[in-house]
Structure formats: structure tokens, C-alpha cells
Amino acid sequence: MTDPSSRSRFDPATLRPALLDAVKKVDPRVQFRNPVMFVVEVGALITTIAWLVQLFGGEPIGGGTQTTSSSGTGESDPAWFAFTVAVWLWLTVVFANLAESLAEGRGKAQAASLRAMRTETTATLRDGSAKSANDLARGDVVVVVAGEAIPGDGTVVEGIASVDEAAITGESAPVIREAGGDRSAVTGGTRVLSDRIVVEITQEPGQSFLDRMIALVEGSSRRRTPNEIALNILLAGLTIIFLVAVVTLRPFAEYAGTDVSVVTLIALLVALIPTTIGALLSAIGIAGMDRLVRRNVLALSGRSVEASGDVDVLLLDKTGTITLGNRQAAAFVPMPGVSETDLAEAAQMSSLADETPEGRSIVVLAKQYGIREHAFAGEHQPEFVPFTAQTRMSGIDYDGTRLRKGAGDAVIRWVGEEGGQTPPELSAELDRVSRRGATPLAVARDSQVLGVIELRDVVKEGMRQRFDQLRAMGIRTVMVTGDNQLTAAKIAEEAGVDDFLAEATPEAKLALIKEQQATGRLVAMTGDGTNDAPALAQSDVGVAMNTGTQAAREAGNMVDLDSNPTKLIEIVEVGKQLLITRGALTTFSIANDVAKYFAILPAIFAATYAVGGSATGPLDRLNVMDLGTPESAIISAIVFNALIIPLLVPLALRGVRYRAMGATALLRRNLLVYGLGGLIAPFVGIKLIDLVVHNLLGA
């Protein structure tokens, strides 16, 4: 996808609109969706009112904090104290909004570039009439020629053309779209560069793929995920608990002879509640989806991004994912009594309608035997038999002759149905080719098996290392292939996958997914064809290829704009990074509250239970940071509480670096880095701020 916002998130062009948006989000109707920050905003409002009351000569609301001076006398909170606390509480709200606005900023820039693609175009219907692109309905059939924009999402029903999809995918090279295959889906707003295609519109008005992309990258349709909702409920519960605890401190303080102001109690409440994670939670979720967008993956729901981080099983197609994909015909192996030339001719004729790389390579190999492509004329027009996942064969019927090419067991079954017998040498040859890691295809003419075609494929470099990494994450990999058991076993061993499903049909894929889910596992898979749609819909993370059929794109909950099946591994890593980032910052947020307790509680109750004319009581021992005065202690805690949010924004947006390791090791690492770090950092930060504040107050 084009990225007009690849610049830094913190340059002026990005920061200015984000700041403006952050101020707009101070609206209580917006903040109400975030219970933690809503409480902070209400506290800021009350503190502001308290300051205004004092400013115009009124008494401090709720009394004043008993401060301890060198003379040991108690004084009420001055107006500047309420003003300072109010300012930093408002800044806390703005900083929280800024984190979300910065996370949304990149998506809004992308949405603007996508909107520029939506130009008013006139579509030419197949009957020759014209119609506005905005008025097209599902089922309309339009004709698009070279130089014209495709007016809406649809399926190519006639013709073949090269299409420029650079505005959506970011890929400058044109792609081929043609009728009748798994590369028949087209997207509205893309442009035909050559030839002519007839497209059947599949979108409803206002619900095009482009519209969905705009809504998703802009964030307007983002819904909170189940884990995010659960964490929000937890944060709301903690906020209510601490609110009740702070309210009960008021009568306790009065009983103990300590006069505590409302401003101080609000400062204590804000310090107690988990404001850091409350401020960053939304930004973490938006940034997680944004990281997928930067990899040209469009997540149709936040739930799917989150689920990708919890995936236990990966179903990966062998061809194009684990192997290079373009299997090439390497040899013809005839059966006894059949010449290589006869086999080559039959193999070539059965592959004439096969537009796959494998089919074309068979035609090329046959030419080495002097076989030229047949020209059919007059009454001898052939009937081509296309490959299907059910028959696992293709071929041609002409002039009373029937040729079939396909999987060994499928051809054996077909020959038996035709009344023929399979030579005993066939099974041995199929096994021999399979053991070498190649793919055998049997060729038959009517009721006679002619021989075997050997197709060779190569495992992609580095795949074993990638699968080792997935294994370290606790993810089980399953290779899915239409090859027979022996070929599949050889490739699986070479690639290093944990298991494989051979001779896979759509029904077999669906059954495997259901079987894994029945044991409590989360399953992810990729697909691009109509026959993949049921499995994509059933899987927890279904990644449809953008080049695939409309049915596949609608069944999956993610669309890979690059149509790269190996992207599934990256998607899992992004999902895990999202979950780790959320957990790490939650740990840090809860841990850094401890230091704030040691700052504000001693400030409030330092002089409580003082005896013998002493200025301090036994609770002053909690002042382990040796903060200067109660006012400086409270202000330092609130200032740190506000500043830590923008300091953590880059980490929330970038994400915690993910490393493949077990769950126990990962938990230990997070507790050490973010738990212990979250405990130590505030003690240092609050003390440094107190030194500055105390010196300013002393001056």
C-alpha cells in the first residue's frame, strides 16, 4: 500500500494535527469510553474549580493538606498548588489522547491517499449503455478496456488483462487478471493497462473493498478486541476500588487530626489508578493493526490481529509457501510397451489447456522429444477437462480418444472405471519418484496407463529456520498439499514442518481445522481459491490472497495485498508483538504505581500521630525517597505520572521487540525488564523531579 506518511510520527507535519486532535478529544463524550482517563478528566475539572474558588478569595475545597515546614506549623494548600495539580492532570488527559491520535495519524494519511482514488467514473455495461460507478449494483456486468478504471469490485467473467494495482498494493508491476481462475477478482479504482475484460460487479453500493480499506486504516471501524475489552473492565474495576479507598481516607484523616484537601485526594487517586496503561491501551491496539498495514496486510477486524498472536497451529500450503512453487517437468517415465515419444505426446496434449506453470513445463519438455503442439480444426474440436480439487485430474477428449493426467491414485481409479488394468510397474515408479521428493503425475489414454511425469520442486531457502522459530513460539506447523503421502512426507522432512496433510481436498482441510479447534487450538491458514473459502471462514485467522477469488476474500478475516502466502508467519509475529506490548506496558504501569504510593501517602500523613511536639509522625518513615515537602512530593508524583505517557508512546507505537521463546521465558523476561524496570524508574524519576520542584519552591 502506498505510504504517504512514512516520515517520523514526531515531525511537525505529523505532530501538529495529532496535538489538535488530542485537544478535541478532551470532550467528555469521547473520554467516557475510557473509564481511567474519564476519572482523570473529572479530577482535573474538580481541581480547576478548586483553584478558581481560591483565586477569587474562597476557602480551599475540603480543607488543606497539613504541610510540614521547618517551624512545624500546618498550613492550608495555597492556590498555586491547586493550579499546578490541575494543569498536570489536564496534561495527563491530553498526553493520553495524543498517544491515540499519533497511532491514528498514519492511517488517516493513508485513508486520504485512498480517497483520492475514488473518482467519479462512468461504467459501460455489456449492453452498451452507460451508468455511473456510484449507481452500480451487485450483478451488473461492465466492460473495461485498456486505459479505463475498473468502476467497482467484481469478478472477471470474460477476457484477460494486465491491471495496475499500485495505488492499493504499492507494487508497481502490473498483475494479470483473467476469467475462470483463482486470479479473477478485481478491485474498484484500479486501472486496466491492456486488453479488455468483462467484470461482474459483486459489491453493494458504498461497500466496496476501497471503502472498507479507508474505514479500516483510518480506524473509524476499529472495534475493541475481547482481550482489550477484558483489560478495560479490569482497569475500570481497579479505578472503582481505588476511588472507594480514596473517599474513605477523608473521614480517616479527619479522625487522625489531618486536614486533607480534595485536590490532594484527587492527586492520590490519579496516582493510584493505572493511568499509564489506560492512556496507552487504545494506541497499542491501533498500532498493532498499523504494523500489519505496513506489511500490506489488511486486517478486517481487531479480533483477527489479536487471535494471530494466540495461534497454536499454522496450516501452510506447500506450493508457493514452503517450496518455490513452480514445479517443473523433469522426466517422462513410460510403462512397459509404451515409448517415451508416445508418452510425451499424450502428456503434451493433456496439458494444452493447463495454464499452470507445471502444465506449461510439460508442454516445453515434450518439445524436446520433437512433439509440437497440435492444431485442432474442423469437426475435431477437443473438449478440455479442467482440473478440480475433487477429481485431481485434467485432460482432453478428442476424436473418440480420452486423455487424463493427474495424481497417481486418481488416474488409477479412472482407468479402473474405464475397464482397464493398471500395470504393476506403475506403483513402484510412483513410489520411487515420491521418495526423491518429486511429484509424480500419471498419464492415461482411455483404459491404458502410459506412464509417469516427474515434477520437481525446491524447498525455499531458510524455511527450516523459520519453522524452528515457530516451534520455539509453541506453534505447530502443518503442511497442506495435494501431493501423495510419500511426496508430502519427503518435502515435510526436508522443510522441517511438524506434520502434513497429503492429498488435501477442501473437505479434508475443513475437517483438519475443526479437529484442531476441537482440542482448544487456534488455527491460521492462507488461501486464494473458491475451494479455500470454507476453510478460511472456519479458521481463527484466515488470510486471503488479494489476487484470489471474491469468495476467498470475503471468507477470510485478513487480506494480503501482496498475495504472498509466507506472510502468514509475519502476521503471527505481529499478533504476538501486540499481545506482548500490551502485557509489558500493563506490567510497567502497575509496577510504577508503587513509587507514587510512597510519594503521596507519606506527604498526606507525614505528621499524623506525631508526639512530643515533633513535626513528623511514624508514617513519615514511608518517605523512603526523602522528598522535600508534601507539596513537592505530590506535584512530583503527578508530573511523573503525566510525563511517562509521552515517553512510552514510541514503545507503544513501535511495539516491544518480539523474540521467539517459550511462554515461561517470555514471562520471566517481561517481569524483569518491565516489572522491575517499572518499579525502579519512578523512584528515580520522582526524586529528580522533586529536586527541581523543591528548589523552585525554596526559591
C-alpha positions, -999 to 999 in steps of 0.1 A, spaced: 0 0 0 12 35 -7 26 51 24 24 89 23 31 90 60 64 71 61 80 101 78 86 101 115 55 103 137 71 131 156 80 155 129 59 188 128 37 177 99 26 147 119 26 162 154 6 193 148 -26 176 136 -22 150 163 -20 176 190 -50 194 177 -69 161 176 -57 153 212 -72 186 224 -105 179 206 -107 145 223 -108 162 257 -146 162 251 -161 142 280 -183 122 255 -151 109 240 -133 103 273 -163 84 287 -152 54 265 -120 52 286 -130 49 323 -95 55 336 -89 87 317 -125 98 323 -118 97 360 -86 117 355 -105 143 335 -132 147 361 -105 151 387 -88 178 366 -121 196 363 -128 195 401 -92 206 408 -96 235 383 -128 246 401 -110 244 434 -82 266 421 -107 292 407 -125 292 441 -93 300 459 -83 325 432 -114 346 438 -109 346 476 -127 314 487 -115 288 511 -99 256 498 -125 229 489 -124 203 516 -97 219 537 -59 218 531 -31 193 533 -12 197 566 22 207 553 53 204 575 76 235 575 108 240 594 87 255 622 64 226 623 33 246 617 4 234 595 -7 255 565 -36 251 540 -29 243 503 -21 275 485 -38 284 453 -7 278 432 -7 242 444 -42 235 431 -33 253 399 -2 232 393 -20 199 400 -49 209 377 -25 218 349 -7 184 351 -39 165 353 -52 182 321 -18 174 305 -22 138 315 -55 136 296 -41 154 266 -10 131 265 -33 101 266 -53 115 237 -20 123 219 -9 87 220 -41 76 203 -40 105 178 -4 96 168 -14 60 163 -43 71 141 -23 96 122 -7 73 98 -39 56 90 -56 89 83 -29 98 59 -33 65 41 -70 70 40 -66 104 23 -45 88 -4 -71 61 -9 -99 86 -11 -80 103 -39 -86 71 -59 -123 74 -57 -131 94 -87 -165 97 -104 -164 73 -134 -189 62 -159 -192 24 -164 -200 9 -197 -225 -20 -193 -222 -51 -216 -254 -40 -235 -236 -7 -244 -255 16 -220 -237 38 -195 -241 40 -158 -224 60 -130 -200 39 -110 -217 50 -78 -250 35 -91 -237 1 -99 -253 -28 -81 -244 -64 -74 -249 -84 -106 -243 -56 -131 -219 -66 -159 -195 -39 -172 -169 -38 -199 -135 -23 -191 -109 -17 -218 -72 -5 -217 -68 29 -200 -100 28 -181 -105 25 -143 -124 -6 -130 -156 10 -116 -162 -14 -88 -153 -46 -71 -161 -77 -91 -151 -109 -108 -137 -112 -144 -162 -133 -163 -146 -128 -197 -112 -119 -211 -77 -114 -197 -59 -81 -190 -30 -66 -171 -41 -44 -142 -23 -16 -123 -30 -21 -86 -1 1 -74 -24 25 -56 -36 -3 -33 -8 -27 -30 22 -3 -36 35 -28 -61 45 -10 -94 44 -41 -116 10 -48 -132 -8 -80 -124 -28 -104 -147 -65 -108 -141 -84 -134 -161 -117 -152 -162 -122 -187 -148 -93 -190 -123 -82 -180 -88 -69 -147 -102 -103 -134 -113 -111 -108 -86 -106 -71 -94 -108 -41 -71 -127 -9 -79 -103 21 -85 -76 0 -101 -68 6 -138 -67 -18 -168 -34 -13 -188 -40 -37 -217 -67 -57 -235 -103 -59 -225 -122 -76 -196 -158 -81 -187 -165 -77 -150 -195 -88 -129 -199 -64 -100 -200 -82 -66 -201 -52 -42 -231 -35 -27 -233 3 -31 -209 21 -7 -194 -12 5 -165 -16 -19 -132 -30 -9 -117 5 -12 -144 18 12 -136 -9 37 -99 -2 34 -104 35 41 -125 28 72 -101 3 85 -68 22 80 -84 53 93 -96 35 124 -132 46 122 -144 10 121 -120 -4 147 -137 -23 174 -121 -33 207 -110 -69 208 -121 -93 235 -88 -91 254 -88 -53 251 -124 -52 265 -114 -76 293 -85 -54 302 -107 -23 301 -131 -39 325 -101 -48 348 -89 -12 347 -124 1 354 -127 -23 384 -93 -11 398 -103 25 393 -136 19 413 -117 1 440 -92 29 444 -119 56 442 -137 40 471 -104 37 490 -95 74 485 -130 85 495 -127 66 528 -94 83 535 -112 116 541 -130 106 573 -99 86 584 -78 117 580 -102 138 600 -103 112 628 -65 112 628 -64 150 630 -51 156 595 -68 181 572 -67 166 536 -79 188 507 -99 175 478 -71 185 455 -47 162 474 -71 133 474 -76 137 436 -38 136 432 -37 105 453 -65 88 432 -48 96 399 -15 82 413 -32 50 424 -52 42 393 -34 26 363 -33 58 342 -3 47 321 -18 16 305 -52 33 305 -37 61 284 -18 38 260 -42 9 256 -61 22 226 -29 33 209 -14 -2 213 -43 -18 195 -44 8 167 -6 5 162 -9 -33 160 -32 -31 131 -10 -4 116 20 -27 117 0 -52 96 -9 -24 72 27 -16 67 32 -52 57 4 -48 32 -20 -69 52 -55 -56 57 -70 -69 90 -108 -68 87 -111 -69 125 -90 -63 155 -101 -97 168 -82 -114 140 -50 -94 148 -53 -105 184 -61 -141 175 -30 -143 153 -9 -137 185 -25 -167 202 -23 -191 172 -13 -226 180 -14 -242 146 -4 -229 112 -17 -245 80 6 -237 52 2 -247 15 33 -264 2 34 -249 -32 45 -213 -32 48 -211 6 72 -238 16 85 -246 -18 93 -222 -47 60 -233 -62 68 -235 -99 73 -273 -102 89 -282 -135 85 -314 -155 119 -331 -154 113 -365 -170 89 -388 -187 89 -424 -174 69 -447 -198 53 -480 -187 64 -513 -204 53 -514 -240 50 -476 -243 76 -454 -260 88 -421 -244 76 -403 -275 41 -417 -272 40 -408 -235 54 -373 -243 28 -367 -269 -1 -378 -247 13 -357 -218 16 -327 -240 -20 -330 -254 -34 -335 -219 -17 -303 -208 -27 -280 -237 -54 -263 -216 -34 -264 -184 -22 -228 -178 -3 -236 -146 35 -234 -146 35 -272 -142 13 -277 -173 33 -253 -194 66 -270 -183 51 -304 -196 45 -288 -230 80 -274 -230 96 -308 -221 76 -326 -248 91 -303 -274 125 -318 -266 111 -351 -280 102 -333 -312 65 -331 -303 48 -299 -315 15 -285 -302 -15 -300 -321 -37 -278 -341 -73 -289 -340 -95 -279 -369 -130 -286 -383 -150 -312 -367 -121 -324 -345 -125 -297 -319 -114 -311 -285 -132 -309 -252 -108 -298 -225 -114 -313 -190 -102 -288 -163 -85 -298 -131 -107 -298 -100 -98 -305 -63 -123 -334 -63 -111 -353 -94 -74 -342 -91 -71 -347 -128 -72 -327 -160 -72 -338 -197 -87 -337 -231 -113 -356 -251 -110 -356 -289 -119 -377 -318 -131 -406 -296 -99 -406 -275 -98 -396 -238 -65 -385 -222 -61 -379 -185 -32 -365 -164 -32 -362 -126 -24 -377 -92 -15 -414 -94 -44 -428 -73 -69 -406 -92 -57 -419 -126 -56 -455 -114 -92 -451 -102 -103 -435 -135 -86 -463 -156 -104 -489 -135 -137 -472 -141 -129 -473 -179 -124 -510 -176 -86 -511 -178 -59 -525 -156 -30 -508 -140 5 -522 -148 23 -534 -116 53 -512 -125 32 -480 -120 30 -482 -82 67 -489 -79 75 -459 -102 51 -436 -83 68 -446 -50 103 -441 -65 96 -406 -77 79 -397 -44 108 -409 -23 131 -385 -42 109 -356 -31 94 -351 -65 58 -352 -75 46 -379 -99 17 -374 -123 3 -404 -141 -9 -402 -177 -36 -425 -192 -52 -429 -226 -87 -444 -224 -82 -476 -204 -43 -477 -206 -18 -461 -182 10 -447 -204 35 -436 -178 46 -411 -152 56 -374 -154 82 -364 -128 77 -329 -114 104 -314 -92 100 -287 -66 125 -270 -43 121 -260 -7 127 -223 -2 159 -213 15 157 -206 52 123 -223 57 137 -249 82 150 -220 103 116 -202 102 98 -234 113 123 -238 141 114 -203 153 77 -211 151 84 -242 171 102 -221 197 70 -199 199 50 -231 207 33 -231 173 27 -264 154 31 -262 116 11 -284 92 20 -285 55 -11 -289 33 -6 -303 -2 -24 -322 -29 7 -345 -33 6 -381 -23 18 -393 11 53 -402 1 60 -369 -17 44 -349 11 65 -368 37 97 -361 19 91 -324 15 78 -322 51 110 -338 63 132 -315 42 113 -283 52 111 -292 89 74 -289 95 57 -307 124 30 -325 103 15 -326 69 -19 -333 52 -14 -350 19 -39 -354 -10 -58 -325 6 -93 -317 -6 -114 -287 6 -133 -312 28 -101 -326 43 -88 -290 51 -120 -281 68 -121 -314 88 -85 -308 99 -92 -273 111 -123 -284 130 -103 -313 146 -76 -289 158 -101 -264 171 -120 -292 190 -88 -297 211 -88 -260 220 -62 -248 195 -64 -216 174 -57 -222 137 -44 -199 110 -43 -206 73 -40 -189 39 -59 -194 7 -68 -178 -26 -94 -200 -43 -131 -205 -40 -125 -240 -27 -104 -225 1 -134 -203 13 -149 -228 37 -115 -234 55 -108 -197 55 -141 -190 72 -136 -218 97 -101 -209 107 -95 -184 135 -71 -164 113 -79 -167 76 -56 -148 53 -70 -145 18 -47 -135 -11 -57 -103 -28 -52 -120 -62 -77 -147 -52 -113 -150 -58 -140 -128 -43 -153 -158 -23 -119 -163 -7 -115 -125 1 -150 -124 17 -144 -156 37 -110 -146 53 -106 -120 81 -74 -107 66 -64 -98 31 -28 -100 20 -24 -73 -7 9 -87 -18 -6 -122 -22 24 -138 -5 15 -170 13 46 -168 36 32 -135 50 13 -157 75 44 -162 95 49 -124 98 12 -119 107 17 -143 137 48 -124 148 29 -91 146 0 -105 166 24 -118 193 41 -85 194 8 -68 200 -1 -91 229 35 -88 244 34 -50 241 1 -48 259 12 -71 286 46 -54 291 31 -19 294 4 -32 317 31 -47 339 51 -15 338 20 7 346 11 -14 377 47 -15 389 54 22 386 23 30 408 42 16 438 66 46 438 37 70 436 22 54 467 55 61 485 55 97 474 19 108 481 9 88 511 37 100 533 30 135 521 -5 133 533 1 115 566 37 126 574 26 144 606 -2 120 616 2 105 651 31 129 658 40 130 695 61 152 718 58 183 696 75 165 667 67 178 632 65 143 618 50 110 629 58 73 624 42 73 589 70 97 577 92 66 576 73 57 544 91 87 528 118 64 515 127 88 487 133 116 512 112 140 492 114 177 502 79 188 512 44 173 509 36 198 481 67 189 461 61 152 467 26 154 454 35 176 424 65 154 415 43 122 415 17 139 393 43 153 369 60 120 365 26 103 361 19 127 332 53 127 315 57 89 315 29 87 290 45 106 261 78 89 270 62 55 264 43 65 233 72 54 209 73 20 226 35 16 223 35 25 186 66 6 177 58 -24 199 80 -44 222 106 -63 202 94 -99 199 118 -128 203 109 -164 197 110 -181 231 87 -202 253 59 -187 274 78 -191 307 109 -175 294 89 -146 279 70 -140 312 103 -140 331 119 -115 307 89 -92 309 88 -93 346 125 -85 349 125 -57 322 91 -41 326 82 -52 361 114 -44 378 121 -15 354 86 -1 361 94 -3 398 128 14 397 122 41 371 95 61 390 116 62 422 144 78 402 121 100 381 101 113 410 132 120 431 148 140 402 116 160 396 113 166 434 148 181 435 138 206 408 104 214 423 117 216 459 144 240 448 119 261 429 96 262 459 125 271 482 134 299 458 
